[in-house]
């Protein structure tokens, strides 16, 4: 058969189509992945909520890929439900989501964060709350409320050693520093399109609890305290292929977070020797188990203090029993229970809890939270603040 000369001539005159460059391929791949994640999320949303009209919503998404408030709320709740490192997920469906995607001005962002603290506080009856901001907004502090860590000229440190680098960063971008106590509340740094803005918290926005012991007044004389409302603020919320880099999320404390880690760890406040002395324990021999006894009593003191102040807090026995119920409910719903065992067991008496002998799938899937790179590790962190 003779080939068509016209077709041959056209082929000769038409320049060959060049393959897309690497950047274009990468953009196309990311767009396709985001589209697939969005469709998977919408199918999940419609399936779990029992709604109708999925196909129409998928077509609408192609024209306007914007999550509704209901979809965003569902995505945030499911991200919490699947958060492998959180043991307190039983109330995941009660999460309140404050949709502030329209807020991007630094002053307005801070005002919304103050409102978040006040609303989540709820007079001590803490409510799980998340506030989601729009593109370009990030929060530098890994929690909204953190205590300063001041490095002294002799290399010693006053305050929280974990926050020494954050404290130095905040000073580089304009903070003059606080009174210099062990529990100075750090200002908040919000960045909008990469530019940092510093804000001091109003006094009524930060709630703290003084740590006392029900039977040993000397523990109360150590001057220990902790802020009452933990708000994680350095996680990206990933829903439907969209990433919300400022989505601070708060629940309430588990007592071991404060008493067995923040106040007890040698790399943090290292208070076990002081607590042991206040209790009159023999600290000259390891076999006296003074560290263990001091650790338990510091947990007793923390629970006692929060209860006396009327502030919601969980204990490690109660929260692990709740997690066992959460796992039962997830299995009943036909869902995989996500969990990192080393994060789910408490640092106090883990073998006495129901999660000790359990196993879970540690892999997280969308919707989910992603940890962010710390701003003070960025070489561009020296820019001025307003």
C-alpha positions as CSV (number, residue, x, y, z in Angstrom):
1,X,0.0,0.0,0.0
2,X,1.3,3.5,-0.9
3,X,1.6,5.9,2.0
4,X,-0.5,9.2,1.7
5,X,1.9,11.9,0.4
6,X,-0.2,14.6,2.1
7,X,0.1,13.1,5.4
8,X,3.9,12.7,4.9
9,X,4.2,16.3,3.9
10,X,2.3,17.5,7.0
11,X,4.4,15.4,9.2
12,X,7.6,16.9,7.6
13,X,6.4,20.5,8.0
14,X,5.0,20.2,11.6
15,X,7.7,20.7,14.3
16,X,8.0,17.9,16.8
17,X,6.2,18.5,20.1
18,X,8.8,19.0,22.8
19,X,8.2,17.1,26.0
20,X,7.4,19.3,29.0
21,X,10.3,20.4,31.2
22,X,10.8,18.9,34.6
23,X,9.1,21.8,36.4
24,X,6.0,21.5,34.2
25,X,5.9,17.8,34.7
26,X,6.2,18.3,38.5
27,X,3.3,20.9,38.5
28,X,1.2,18.6,36.5
29,X,1.9,15.6,38.8
30,X,1.1,17.7,41.9
31,X,-2.1,19.0,40.3
32,X,-3.2,15.4,39.4
33,X,-2.4,14.2,42.9
34,X,-4.3,17.0,44.5
35,X,-7.3,16.3,42.2
36,X,-7.3,12.6,43.1
37,X,-7.1,13.5,46.9
38,X,-9.9,15.9,46.5
39,X,-12.2,13.4,44.8
40,X,-11.3,10.7,47.3
41,X,-12.0,13.1,50.2
42,X,-15.4,14.2,48.7
43,X,-16.4,10.6,48.3
44,X,-15.5,9.9,51.9
45,X,-17.4,13.0,53.1
46,X,-20.5,12.0,51.2
47,X,-20.3,8.4,52.3
48,X,-19.7,9.0,56.0
49,X,-22.3,11.8,56.2
50,X,-24.9,10.0,54.2
51,X,-25.4,13.0,51.8
52,X,-26.6,12.8,48.2
53,X,-25.4,14.7,45.2
54,X,-21.8,13.5,45.0
55,X,-21.5,13.6,41.2
56,X,-22.8,17.1,41.0
57,X,-20.3,18.2,43.8
58,X,-17.4,16.5,41.9
59,X,-18.3,18.5,38.7
60,X,-18.6,21.7,40.8
61,X,-15.2,21.1,42.3
62,X,-13.6,21.1,38.9
63,X,-14.9,24.7,38.4
64,X,-14.4,25.9,42.0
65,X,-12.1,23.8,44.2
66,X,-13.1,25.4,47.4
67,X,-14.1,23.4,50.5
68,X,-17.5,24.3,52.1
69,X,-17.5,25.0,55.8
70,X,-19.1,21.6,56.4
71,X,-16.4,19.8,54.3
72,X,-13.6,21.7,56.1
73,X,-15.0,20.8,59.5
74,X,-15.3,17.1,58.5
75,X,-11.8,17.1,57.2
76,X,-10.3,18.6,60.3
77,X,-12.2,16.1,62.5
78,X,-11.1,13.1,60.4
79,X,-7.5,14.4,60.5
80,X,-7.7,14.4,64.3
81,X,-9.4,10.9,64.2
82,X,-6.4,9.5,62.2
83,X,-3.7,11.3,64.1
84,X,-1.4,8.4,65.0
85,X,0.4,10.2,67.9
86,X,-2.7,11.3,69.8
87,X,-4.2,9.1,72.5
88,X,-7.2,11.4,73.3
89,X,-9.2,11.0,70.1
90,X,-12.5,9.6,71.5
91,X,-14.2,13.1,71.2
92,X,-13.0,13.7,67.6
93,X,-16.5,14.4,66.3
94,X,-17.0,17.2,68.8
95,X,-14.2,19.4,67.4
96,X,-15.3,23.0,66.8
97,X,-13.8,24.4,63.6
98,X,-13.6,28.2,63.3
99,X,-13.4,28.9,59.5
100,X,-11.2,32.0,59.1
101,X,-9.8,31.3,55.6
102,X,-10.7,34.9,54.7
103,X,-8.5,36.3,57.4
104,X,-4.9,37.1,56.3
105,X,-4.1,40.6,57.8
106,X,-1.6,40.0,60.7
107,X,-3.6,42.1,63.3
108,X,-6.8,40.2,62.4
109,X,-5.1,36.9,62.6
110,X,-3.9,37.7,66.1
111,X,-7.3,38.9,67.2
112,X,-8.8,35.6,66.0
113,X,-6.1,33.6,67.9
114,X,-7.0,35.6,71.1
115,X,-10.7,34.7,70.4
116,X,-9.7,31.1,69.9
117,X,-8.0,31.0,73.4
118,X,-11.0,32.6,75.0
119,X,-13.6,30.4,73.3
120,X,-11.7,27.1,73.8
121,X,-11.1,28.0,77.4
122,X,-14.8,28.1,78.1
123,X,-14.3,28.9,81.8
124,X,-12.0,25.9,82.3
125,X,-14.4,23.5,80.7
126,X,-12.1,23.3,77.7
127,X,-13.6,22.6,74.3
128,X,-11.6,21.0,71.4
129,X,-11.2,23.9,68.9
130,X,-9.4,24.6,65.6
131,X,-9.1,27.9,63.7
132,X,-8.2,27.6,60.0
133,X,-6.6,30.6,58.2
134,X,-6.1,31.2,54.6
135,X,-3.0,31.2,52.3
136,X,0.2,32.9,53.3
137,X,-0.4,32.8,57.0
138,X,1.9,30.8,59.3
139,X,2.5,30.7,63.1
140,X,6.1,30.4,64.2
141,X,5.5,29.3,67.8
142,X,4.9,25.5,67.9
143,X,2.2,26.2,70.5
144,X,0.4,29.4,71.0
145,X,1.5,29.6,74.6
146,X,5.1,28.8,75.4
147,X,7.5,29.8,78.2
148,X,10.8,31.5,77.3
149,X,14.2,29.8,77.6
150,X,16.9,32.4,78.3
151,X,20.5,31.3,77.6
152,X,22.8,33.0,80.2
153,X,26.4,34.3,79.5
154,X,27.8,31.3,81.5
155,X,25.9,28.8,79.3
156,X,23.2,28.1,81.9
157,X,19.5,28.6,81.1
158,X,16.6,30.2,82.8
159,X,13.1,28.9,81.8
160,X,12.3,26.1,79.4
161,X,15.4,24.8,77.6
162,X,13.2,23.4,74.8
163,X,12.3,26.9,73.8
164,X,15.8,28.4,73.9
165,X,16.0,28.5,70.1
166,X,12.5,29.9,69.7
167,X,13.3,32.6,72.3
168,X,16.5,33.6,70.4
169,X,14.6,33.8,67.2
170,X,11.9,36.0,68.7
171,X,14.6,38.3,70.0
172,X,16.2,38.4,66.6
173,X,13.0,39.6,65.0
174,X,12.4,42.3,67.6
175,X,11.3,41.0,71.0
176,X,13.0,42.8,73.9
177,X,12.6,39.9,76.3
178,X,10.5,39.5,79.4
179,X,11.2,39.8,83.2
180,X,13.6,36.8,83.1
181,X,11.6,34.4,85.3
182,X,11.3,30.7,84.7
183,X,7.8,31.1,83.4
184,X,7.8,34.1,81.1
185,X,5.1,33.8,78.4
186,X,6.6,34.3,75.0
187,X,5.0,36.6,72.5
188,X,3.4,35.1,69.4
189,X,5.0,35.5,66.0
190,X,2.7,35.3,63.0
191,X,4.2,35.4,59.5
192,X,2.2,36.6,56.5
193,X,3.8,35.9,53.1
194,X,7.1,35.3,55.0
195,X,7.2,38.6,56.9
196,X,7.1,38.2,60.8
197,X,4.8,40.1,63.1
198,X,5.1,40.0,66.9
199,X,2.2,40.2,69.3
200,X,2.0,40.2,73.1
201,X,-0.9,38.3,74.6
202,X,-3.5,40.1,76.7
203,X,-3.4,39.0,80.3
204,X,-6.8,37.4,80.3
205,X,-6.0,35.2,77.3
206,X,-3.3,33.2,79.1
207,X,-4.6,30.9,81.8
208,X,-2.1,29.3,84.2
209,X,-2.4,26.8,87.1
210,X,-0.1,26.9,90.1
211,X,1.1,23.4,91.1
212,X,0.4,22.4,94.7
213,X,0.3,19.0,96.4
214,X,-2.7,17.8,98.4
215,X,-0.5,16.4,101.3
216,X,2.9,18.2,101.0
217,X,2.9,22.0,101.2
218,X,6.6,22.0,100.4
219,X,5.8,21.0,96.7
220,X,3.7,24.1,96.4
221,X,6.5,26.2,97.7
222,X,8.6,25.3,94.6
223,X,6.8,27.9,92.6
224,X,5.9,25.6,89.7
225,X,3.0,26.3,87.3
226,X,1.9,25.6,83.8
227,X,-0.4,27.2,81.2
228,X,-3.8,25.5,81.2
229,X,-4.7,25.3,77.5
230,X,-2.4,23.6,75.0
231,X,-2.8,24.9,71.4
232,X,-0.6,23.1,68.8
233,X,0.1,25.6,66.1
234,X,2.9,24.3,63.9
235,X,1.0,21.6,62.0
236,X,-0.3,21.9,58.4
237,X,-3.8,20.6,57.9
238,X,-4.0,18.6,54.7
239,X,-7.5,18.2,53.4
240,X,-8.7,17.4,49.8
241,X,-5.2,18.1,48.4
242,X,-5.2,21.6,50.0
243,X,-2.8,22.6,52.7
244,X,-3.7,25.0,55.4
245,X,-0.4,26.0,57.1
246,X,-2.1,28.0,59.9
247,X,-4.6,25.7,61.6
248,X,-4.0,25.9,65.4
249,X,-5.7,23.1,67.3
250,X,-6.4,22.8,71.0
251,X,-7.8,20.2,73.3
252,X,-7.0,19.8,77.0
253,X,-3.9,18.5,78.8
254,X,-3.1,14.9,79.8
255,X,-1.5,15.3,83.2
256,X,1.6,13.3,82.2
257,X,2.4,15.8,79.5
258,X,3.0,18.4,82.2
259,X,4.2,16.4,85.2
260,X,6.1,13.5,83.5
261,X,7.6,15.5,80.6
262,X,7.5,19.3,80.7
263,X,8.4,19.7,84.4
264,X,10.3,16.4,84.9
265,X,12.5,15.8,81.8
266,X,16.2,16.6,82.4
267,X,16.1,18.5,79.1
268,X,13.1,20.6,80.3
269,X,12.5,21.9,83.8
270,X,14.2,18.9,85.5
271,X,12.2,19.3,88.7
272,X,12.3,15.7,90.1
273,X,15.2,16.3,92.4
274,X,13.5,19.4,93.9
275,X,10.2,17.5,94.3
276,X,12.0,14.6,95.9
277,X,13.6,17.0,98.4
278,X,10.3,18.6,99.1
279,X,8.8,15.1,99.8
280,X,11.8,14.2,102.1
281,X,12.9,11.3,99.9
282,X,16.4,9.7,100.1
283,X,18.0,10.9,96.9
284,X,21.4,9.4,97.6
285,X,20.5,5.9,96.3
286,X,18.9,5.0,93.0
287,X,17.4,1.9,94.6
288,X,15.3,4.1,96.9
289,X,13.4,4.8,93.6
290,X,13.2,8.4,94.6
291,X,12.8,9.5,90.9
292,X,9.8,7.2,90.5
293,X,8.2,8.3,93.7
294,X,8.8,12.0,92.9
295,X,7.4,11.5,89.4
296,X,4.2,9.9,90.7
297,X,3.7,12.6,93.3
298,X,4.3,15.4,90.7
299,X,1.5,13.8,88.6
300,X,-0.7,13.7,91.8
301,X,0.1,17.4,92.3
302,X,-0.8,18.3,88.8
303,X,-4.1,16.5,88.8
304,X,-4.9,18.0,92.2
305,X,-4.0,21.5,91.1
306,X,-6.0,21.5,87.9
307,X,-9.0,19.9,89.6
308,X,-8.8,22.6,92.4
309,X,-8.7,25.3,89.7
310,X,-11.7,23.9,87.9
311,X,-9.7,23.2,84.7
312,X,-10.4,20.2,82.5
313,X,-7.5,17.7,82.4
314,X,-7.2,13.9,81.7
315,X,-5.3,11.3,83.7
316,X,-3.4,8.6,81.9
317,X,-5.6,5.7,83.1
318,X,-8.8,7.5,82.0
319,X,-7.5,8.6,78.6
320,X,-6.1,5.2,77.7
321,X,-9.4,3.5,78.7
322,X,-11.1,6.1,76.4
323,X,-8.7,5.2,73.6
324,X,-9.6,1.6,74.0
325,X,-13.2,2.6,73.4
326,X,-12.2,4.8,70.5
327,X,-10.4,1.8,68.9
328,X,-13.5,-0.4,69.5
329,X,-15.7,2.2,67.8
330,X,-13.3,2.6,64.8
331,X,-13.2,-1.2,64.3
332,X,-17.0,-1.4,64.5
333,X,-17.1,1.3,61.8
334,X,-14.8,-0.7,59.6
335,X,-11.9,1.8,59.8
336,X,-8.2,1.1,60.5
337,X,-7.0,2.4,63.9
338,X,-4.0,4.6,63.3
339,X,-1.4,4.8,66.1
340,X,2.2,5.0,67.0
341,X,2.6,2.8,70.1
342,X,5.5,4.7,71.6
343,X,3.4,7.9,71.6
344,X,0.2,6.3,72.9
345,X,1.6,4.7,76.0
346,X,1.9,7.1,78.9
347,X,5.4,7.8,80.5
348,X,4.0,6.8,83.9
349,X,3.1,3.1,84.6
350,X,2.4,2.3,80.9
351,X,2.1,-1.5,81.6
352,X,-1.0,-0.8,83.7
353,X,-2.9,0.7,80.8
354,X,-4.9,-1.1,78.0
355,X,-2.7,0.2,75.2
356,X,0.4,-1.5,76.6
357,X,-0.2,-4.8,74.7
358,X,-2.1,-3.3,71.7
359,X,-0.8,-2.9,68.2
360,X,-1.9,-0.3,65.6
361,X,-1.1,0.8,62.1
362,X,1.2,3.9,62.3
363,X,0.7,5.1,58.8
364,X,-1.4,8.3,58.5
365,X,-3.5,9.0,55.4
366,X,-5.3,12.2,54.2
367,X,-7.0,14.1,55.7
368,X,-4.1,14.5,58.1
369,X,-1.7,16.9,59.9
370,X,1.8,17.4,58.7
371,X,4.6,18.8,60.9
372,X,6.3,22.0,59.6
373,X,9.9,23.0,59.5
374,X,10.7,25.3,62.4
375,X,11.1,28.9,61.3
376,X,14.2,29.4,63.4
377,X,16.0,26.8,61.3
378,X,15.4,28.8,58.2
379,X,18.4,30.9,57.0
380,X,16.0,33.8,56.2
381,X,14.8,34.1,59.8
382,X,16.8,37.3,60.4
383,X,14.4,39.6,58.7
384,X,12.8,42.4,60.8
385,X,9.5,42.2,62.4
386,X,6.7,44.8,62.5
